[in-house]
Amino acid sequence: MKEPCVYMMANRRNGTLYTGVTSQPLKRFHEHREGLVPGFSKRYGCKILVWYEVHETMISAITREKQIKAGSRADKLALIESLNPDWKDLFDTLF
């Protein structure tokens, strides 16, 4: 099932953040958690799903991802805190 999604992973509360976009969120989140794909998130241990936003189209998801990446760290933290003030791993809430 394809479901365009923008998301942020973290290695800990207020730690390193990774912002991404995917059309297969469950698969992609699992890859982050297990460190299956080499790159930034694996290198910095960004395994905690702290924020996500589902979109109707991949184009709108990509546009939103670019907007978030262009924003400041403070903007990213505010997004996370608005949805997930305790920085809980949201992966477990997806099932």
N, CA, C and O atoms as a DFTB+ gen file, in Angstrom:
380 C
 N C O
     1  1       0.832      -1.186       0.000
     2  2       0.000       0.000       0.000
     3  2       0.875       1.247       0.000
     4  3       1.752       1.389       0.852
     5  1       0.648       2.133      -0.932
     6  2       1.419       3.368      -1.032
     7  2       0.706       4.463      -0.248
     8  3      -0.498       4.669      -0.402
     9  1       1.459       5.157       0.590
    10  2       0.914       6.230       1.403
    11  2       2.000       7.290       1.575
    12  3       2.858       7.153       2.447
    13  1       1.977       8.354       0.748
    14  2       3.014       9.382       0.844
    15  2       3.091       9.980       2.244
    16  3       2.072      10.323       2.844
    17  1       4.289      10.095       2.742
    18  2       4.486      10.500       4.127
    19  2       5.809      11.256       4.275
    20  3       6.824      10.869       3.695
    21  1       5.786      12.325       5.050
    22  2       6.990      13.048       5.456
    23  2       7.214      12.681       6.915
    24  3       6.253      12.555       7.674
    25  1       8.461      12.509       7.313
    26  2       8.717      12.051       8.675
    27  2      10.050      12.566       9.208
    28  3      10.922      12.998       8.454
    29  1      10.177      12.508      10.523
    30  2      11.448      12.820      11.172
    31  2      11.810      11.694      12.129
    32  3      10.991      11.224      12.920
    33  1      13.054      11.286      12.028
    34  2      13.621      10.287      12.931
    35  2      14.652      11.007      13.808
    36  3      15.234      12.007      13.389
    37  1      14.872      10.503      15.008
    38  2      15.864      11.082      15.911
    39  2      16.646       9.960      16.589
    40  3      16.199       8.814      16.647
    41  1      17.823      10.319      17.100
    42  2      18.586       9.315      17.843
    43  2      18.274       9.372      19.344
    44  3      18.518       8.413      20.076
    45  1      17.727      10.518      19.791
    46  2      17.301      10.700      21.182
    47  2      16.564      12.032      21.265
    48  3      16.530      12.781      20.289
    49  1      15.987      12.327      22.394
    50  2      15.298      13.602      22.584
    51  2      16.270      14.753      22.352
    52  3      17.368      14.773      22.908
    53  1      15.859      15.698      21.535
    54  2      16.679      16.868      21.182
    55  2      18.019      16.499      20.568
    56  3      18.955      17.297      20.600
    57  1      18.121      15.318      20.018
    58  2      19.368      14.861      19.406
    59  2      19.394      15.131      17.911
    60  3      18.770      16.071      17.420
    61  1      20.122      14.295      17.206
    62  2      20.249      14.410      15.756
    63  2      18.920      14.070      15.093
    64  3      18.256      13.103      15.468
    65  1      18.538      14.874      14.103
    66  2      17.280      14.675      13.389
    67  2      17.536      14.316      11.933
    68  3      18.469      14.818      11.307
    69  1      16.691      13.441      11.411
    70  2      16.706      13.102       9.993
    71  2      15.299      13.327       9.466
    72  3      14.334      12.804      10.023
    73  1      15.176      14.099       8.400
    74  2      13.888      14.344       7.765
    75  2      13.857      13.621       6.432
    76  3      14.796      13.725       5.642
    77  1      12.779      12.885       6.176
    78  2      12.680      12.131       4.938
    79  2      11.269      12.090       4.408
    80  3      10.328      12.566       5.044
    81  1      11.139      11.509       3.221
    82  2       9.844      11.324       2.580
    83  2       9.817       9.919       1.983
    84  3      10.838       9.421       1.510
    85  1       8.657       9.290       2.008
    86  2       8.529       7.935       1.481
    87  2       7.103       7.675       1.033
    88  3       6.166       8.334       1.483
    89  1       6.953       6.715       0.150
    90  2       5.607       6.290      -0.246
    91  2       5.225       4.991       0.464
    92  3       4.086       4.533       0.370
    93  1       6.193       4.404       1.176
    94  2       5.945       3.162       1.920
    95  2       6.451       3.326       3.354
    96  3       7.506       2.800       3.708
    97  1       5.692       4.061       4.181
    98  2       6.182       4.402       5.513
    99  2       6.564       3.216       6.399
   100  3       7.629       3.243       7.017
   101  1       5.744       2.197       6.479
   102  2       6.077       1.087       7.381
   103  2       7.390       0.428       6.995
   104  3       8.217       0.127       7.856
   105  1       7.579       0.207       5.710
   106  2       8.820      -0.400       5.237
   107  2      10.012       0.510       5.551
   108  3      11.037       0.051       6.056
   109  1       9.866       1.796       5.249
   110  2      10.980       2.729       5.438
   111  2      11.310       2.910       6.916
   112  3      12.485       2.945       7.282
   113  1      10.305       3.024       7.763
   114  2      10.565       3.172       9.200
   115  2      11.280       1.939       9.751
   116  3      12.184       2.051      10.580
   117  1      10.870       0.778       9.287
   118  2      11.536      -0.467       9.702
   119  2      13.015      -0.445       9.275
   120  3      13.888      -0.841      10.047
   121  1      13.289       0.013       8.058
   122  2      14.669       0.088       7.579
   123  2      15.503       1.011       8.459
   124  3      16.659       0.710       8.758
   125  1      14.922       2.132       8.875
   126  2      15.648       3.043       9.776
   127  2      15.923       2.357      11.121
   128  3      17.049       2.383      11.619
   129  1      14.905       1.757      11.690
   130  2      15.033       1.131      13.019
   131  2      16.088       0.037      13.035
   132  3      16.814      -0.124      14.016
   133  1      16.167      -0.708      11.951
   134  2      17.098      -1.832      11.890
   135  2      18.451      -1.460      11.274
   136  3      19.352      -2.297      11.209
   137  1      18.597      -0.215      10.826
   138  2      19.859       0.213      10.221
   139  2      20.177      -0.528       8.933
   140  3      21.337      -0.845       8.669
   141  1      19.157      -0.804       8.132
   142  2      19.339      -1.615       6.931
   143  2      19.885      -0.838       5.730
   144  3      20.411      -1.437       4.792
   145  1      19.760       0.488       5.757
   146  2      20.199       1.293       4.619
   147  2      21.337       2.211       5.067
   148  3      21.174       2.996       6.001
   149  1      22.490       2.111       4.400
   150  2      23.607       2.981       4.781
   151  2      23.275       4.449       4.491
   152  3      22.530       4.759       3.561
   153  1      23.837       5.333       5.295
   154  2      23.614       6.757       5.081
   155  2      23.552       7.509       6.394
   156  3      23.957       7.004       7.441
   157  1      23.039       8.724       6.319
   158  2      23.010       9.629       7.461
   159  2      22.311       9.027       8.678
   160  3      22.868       9.019       9.776
   161  1      21.095       8.525       8.482
   162  2      20.325       8.044       9.640
   163  2      20.993       6.845      10.304
   164  3      20.941       6.713      11.527
   165  1      21.613       5.979       9.527
   166  2      22.324       4.841      10.109
   167  2      23.578       5.320      10.842
   168  3      23.860       4.878      11.956
   169  1      24.323       6.223      10.211
   170  2      25.567       6.735      10.800
   171  2      25.322       7.399      12.151
   172  3      26.118       7.246      13.077
   173  1      24.206       8.145      12.261
   174  2      23.928       8.883      13.494
   175  2      22.898       8.201      14.396
   176  3      22.489       8.770      15.408
   177  1      22.486       7.007      14.042
   178  2      21.595       6.228      14.902
   179  2      20.192       6.797      15.029
   180  3      19.571       6.679      16.085
   181  1      19.689       7.407      13.976
   182  2      18.336       7.977      13.997
   183  2      17.326       6.850      13.782
   184  3      16.975       6.518      12.650
   185  1      16.873       6.276      14.883
   186  2      16.002       5.104      14.828
   187  2      14.636       5.334      15.460
   188  3      13.784       4.446      15.427
   189  1      14.416       6.505      16.031
   190  2      13.168       6.785      16.732
   191  2      12.287       7.654      15.840
   192  3      12.678       8.763      15.477
   193  1      11.117       7.166      15.490
   194  2      10.157       7.939      14.705
   195  2       9.491       8.940      15.645
   196  3       8.695       8.552      16.500
   197  1       9.810      10.226      15.492
   198  2       9.295      11.233      16.417
   199  2       8.201      12.117      15.820
   200  3       7.493      12.809      16.552
   201  1       8.061      12.097      14.476
   202  2       7.044      12.932      13.829
   203  2       6.776      12.397      12.438
   204  3       7.693      11.935      11.759
   205  1       5.523      12.458      12.009
   206  2       5.199      12.119      10.625
   207  2       3.918      12.827      10.216
   208  3       3.107      13.232      11.048
   209  1       3.767      12.961       8.905
   210  2       2.609      13.631       8.336
   211  2       2.256      12.916       7.033
   212  3       3.093      12.805       6.138
   213  1       1.033      12.437       6.928
   214  2       0.583      11.711       5.743
   215  2       0.012      12.707       4.735
   216  3      -0.661      13.667       5.111
   217  1       0.287      12.466       3.447
   218  2      -0.181      13.339       2.366
   219  2      -0.965      12.533       1.346
   220  3      -0.839      11.311       1.264
   221  1      -1.771      13.234       0.575
   222  2      -2.563      12.568      -0.464
   223  2      -1.733      12.227      -1.684
   224  3      -1.991      11.225      -2.350
   225  1      -0.736      13.054      -1.987
   226  2       0.096      12.812      -3.174
   227  2       1.574      12.881      -2.791
   228  3       1.957      13.520      -1.811
   229  1       2.379      12.208      -3.588
   230  2       3.822      12.237      -3.360
   231  2       4.372      13.644      -3.623
   232  3       5.315      14.076      -2.962
   233  1       3.792      14.343      -4.572
   234  2       4.253      15.708      -4.869
   235  2       4.068      16.613      -3.660
   236  3       4.963      17.392      -3.331
   237  1       2.923      16.524      -2.995
   238  2       2.699      17.363      -1.811
   239  2       3.618      16.941      -0.663
   240  3       4.062      17.786       0.114
   241  1       3.902      15.658      -0.552
   242  2       4.822      15.177       0.492
   243  2       6.238      15.692       0.245
   244  3       6.916      16.128       1.176
   245  1       6.677      15.640      -0.994
   246  2       8.023      16.128      -1.331
   247  2       8.122      17.633      -1.107
   248  3       9.132      18.123      -0.601
   249  1       7.084      18.359      -1.479
   250  2       7.060      19.811      -1.256
   251  2       7.175      20.118       0.228
   252  3       7.923      21.011       0.625
   253  1       6.436      19.382       1.046
   254  2       6.475      19.582       2.503
   255  2       7.844      19.217       3.072
   256  3       8.355      19.907       3.953
   257  1       8.434      18.137       2.573
   258  2       9.766      17.742       3.042
   259  2      10.771      18.854       2.769
   260  3      11.582      19.182       3.635
   261  1      10.724      19.430       1.589
   262  2      11.644      20.521       1.246
   263  2      11.419      21.735       2.135
   264  3      12.373      22.400       2.539
   265  1      10.156      22.022       2.441
   266  2       9.831      23.139       3.329
   267  2      10.420      22.904       4.721
   268  3      10.998      23.812       5.318
   269  1      10.272      21.691       5.226
   270  2      10.791      21.368       6.561
   271  2      12.314      21.433       6.571
   272  3      12.909      22.014       7.479
   273  1      12.942      20.837       5.564
   274  2      14.411      20.844       5.507
   275  2      14.973      22.252       5.395
   276  3      16.064      22.528       5.894
   277  1      14.228      23.151       4.738
   278  2      14.685      24.537       4.589
   279  2      14.502      25.340       5.873
   280  3      15.107      26.399       6.039
   281  1      13.669      24.836       6.778
   282  2      13.405      25.538       8.031
   283  2      14.533      25.350       9.039
   284  3      15.466      24.578       8.821
   285  1      14.424      26.052      10.110
   286  2      15.443      25.991      11.166
   287  2      15.244      24.756      12.045
   288  3      14.205      24.098      12.005
   289  1      16.250      24.472      12.817
   290  2      16.154      23.372      13.781
   291  2      15.027      23.663      14.778
   292  3      14.297      22.757      15.178
   293  1      14.894      24.911      15.168
   294  2      13.828      25.293      16.105
   295  2      12.457      24.986      15.517
   296  3      11.564      24.537      16.236
   297  1      12.279      25.221      14.217
   298  2      11.013      24.895      13.556
   299  2      10.743      23.393      13.603
   300  3       9.615      22.967      13.848
   301  1      11.789      22.589      13.366
   302  2      11.636      21.130      13.400
   303  2      11.281      20.661      14.809
   304  3      10.411      19.808      14.984
   305  1      11.952      21.218      15.801
   306  2      11.654      20.837      17.186
   307  2      10.223      21.212      17.556
   308  3       9.552      20.462      18.266
   309  1       9.751      22.359      17.085
   310  2       8.379      22.789      17.375
   311  2       7.370      21.824      16.743
   312  3       6.349      21.513      17.357
   313  1       7.643      21.349      15.525
   314  2       6.760      20.372      14.887
   315  2       6.682      19.090      15.716
   316  3       5.600      18.557      15.962
   317  1       7.843      18.612      16.137
   318  2       7.890      17.388      16.942
   319  2       7.135      17.585      18.255
   320  3       6.297      16.765      18.631
   321  1       7.442      18.682      18.947
   322  2       6.820      18.941      20.251
   323  2       5.305      19.096      20.141
   324  3       4.583      18.747      21.075
   325  1       4.810      19.619      19.003
   326  2       3.371      19.821      18.853
   327  2       2.624      18.485      18.741
   328  3       1.494      18.371      19.216
   329  1       3.236      17.487      18.125
   330  2       2.600      16.178      17.957
   331  2       3.024      15.180      19.029
   332  3       2.244      14.322      19.443
   333  1       4.261      15.307      19.465
   334  2       4.859      14.275      20.304
   335  2       5.738      14.916      21.390
   336  3       6.962      14.790      21.343
   337  1       5.130      15.597      22.361
   338  2       5.910      16.323      23.359
   339  2       6.838      15.450      24.219
   340  3       7.817      15.942      24.778
   341  1       6.524      14.169      24.317
   342  2       7.358      13.259      25.112
   343  2       8.415      12.545      24.280
   344  3       9.186      11.742      24.806
   345  1       8.453      12.837      22.973
   346  2       9.413      12.224      22.064
   347  2       9.337      10.693      22.112
   348  3      10.360      10.011      22.041
   349  1       8.135      10.170      22.231
   350  2       7.955       8.717      22.211
   351  2       8.161       8.201      20.792
   352  3       7.980       8.941      19.825
   353  1       8.535       6.947      20.673
   354  2       8.704       6.321      19.357
   355  2       7.312       6.037      18.808
   356  3       6.597       5.183      19.332
   357  1       6.929       6.746      17.761
   358  2       5.596       6.618      17.176
   359  2       5.450       5.359      16.321
   360  3       4.338       5.022      15.913
   361  1       6.524       4.677      16.050
   362  2       6.462       3.454      15.249
   363  2       5.488       2.463      15.854
   364  3       4.728       1.814      15.136
   365  1       5.509       2.344      17.168
   366  2       4.650       1.377      17.851
   367  2       3.169       1.741      17.751
   368  3       2.311       0.877      17.929
   369  1       2.859       3.008      17.470
   370  2       1.454       3.425      17.373
   371  2       0.889       3.175      15.973
   372  3      -0.310       3.355      15.758
   373  1       1.715       2.771      15.032
   374  2       1.270       2.570      13.652
   375  2       0.600       1.221      13.449
   376  3      -0.012       0.997      12.405
   377  1       0.695       0.328      14.403
   378  2       0.126      -1.018      14.232
   379  2      -1.114      -1.216      15.064
   380  3      -1.712      -2.291      15.034
